[in-house]
Amino acid sequence: QVQLVESGGGLVQAGESLRLSCVASGGNSSRYSIGWFRQAPGNERVPVASIAWNSKRTYYEEHVKGRFTIFRDNSTNTVYLQMNSLKPEDTALYFCAAEMRIFGLGSLWPYDYEYWGQGTQVTVSS
């Protein structure tokens, strides 16, 4: 079992930055690829980015490429999502998730993920 706790969300203005954190615990959590997903009110949960367990591969959803960066520190079991140049359409509840298998490369497919955090709210005002 892997437990995930997100933090770092908040209310910012368009153009500003936020850094989200996802702390994993339990079950050799550093061996899991981690993905970030987001869900806006009334919408489905959609992928944002993912990172392999060893950081050797990352994936980004098209709308965040060049603005968001995912990285991890396995010494602290933390995965970060650096979000720059935020836009109002980035407003959502952001979740991190751990893949169901260890030593994976990560993916943007939510059904590859078994463990989910509770989410952290990001609100971007115009």
Secondary structure, DSSP 8 states (H G I E B T S, - for coil): --EEEEE--EEEETT--EEEEEEEESSSGGGEEEEEEEE-TTS--EEEEEE-TTSS-EEE-GGGTTTEEEEEETTTTEEEEEE-S--GGG-EEEEEEEEEEET----S-GGGEEEE---EEEEEE-
